[in-house]
Amino acid sequence: MTDKPFQYEPVERFGEGLTTARPWNQSALVRVERLNGRVAMLGFAAALIGELITGHGPAGQVLALLRWYLS
């Protein structure tokens, strides 16, 4: 069985890839971006809930965890 050589993407002018159509599966990219957005919203909500519980913002929570871990 022979391996196909790796094929790089064609060389483009600067910025051309932002405006031209790509052969990627657009529906898969939409699902991935939607998942990333939802996970980010979940993390933001967790930071807010943690702030309500502890009284410290996200940075304060990280510092408190570091202080606890290093002590």
Phi, psi and omega in degrees: 000128181262140178275138175285139178292150180294135180249120177282161174291152180295150180289136182236163172287160182299126177084354183293326182293342180280341186245348182260155179288144178247155180278016181285162178283100185295324182293324178293321179295323179296317180295319180295316179294323178295318178297316179300318179296319181291322178292323177296319178296322179295318178295321178295317178296321178296323178294320178294317179295319177298324177292321178296322183285314187266337185084000178249146175287181181302318179294320178296324178294319179294317178296319178296322178294319178295317178299317179296317182292322184276348180274000000 
